[in-house]
């Protein structure tokens, strides 16, 4: 089983004992989905393939909203598929529990907030290899990028 440091509100999470908190199993999968979705593809010098291009497709788009959302959803789905491929490579060297491994991508969607067009609701649903639906939902803002 693999694990990762728990990230909460963009910072490392520290327990009451002063130790860094860890995430594993289903919680790790959710965090992995959030990290790859919110990291701009190409921003990690040693891992230029890691991340998503959704910010590029959503910022300043003058195309119809339906097209923009479909295009951004497609790019996000591609990023989740990259995560599946990275997990397959990782499994060659380290055991990944069925709870933290993606078996299938169920749904990826992006919706613009009607109250503020700079904000989007991102929804990702996968089926892990333990046959459990795992969902990640978060707000994405084009402000400050």
PyMOL commands that set and color helices and strands:
alter all, ss='L'
color gray80, all
select helices_A, chain A and resi 25-38+54-58+65-90+98-100
alter helices_A, ss='H'
color red, helices_A
select strands_A, chain A and resi 3-5+7-8+11-12+22-24+102-112+119-128+133-141
alter strands_A, ss='S'
color yellow, strands_A
deselect
rebuild
show_as cartoon
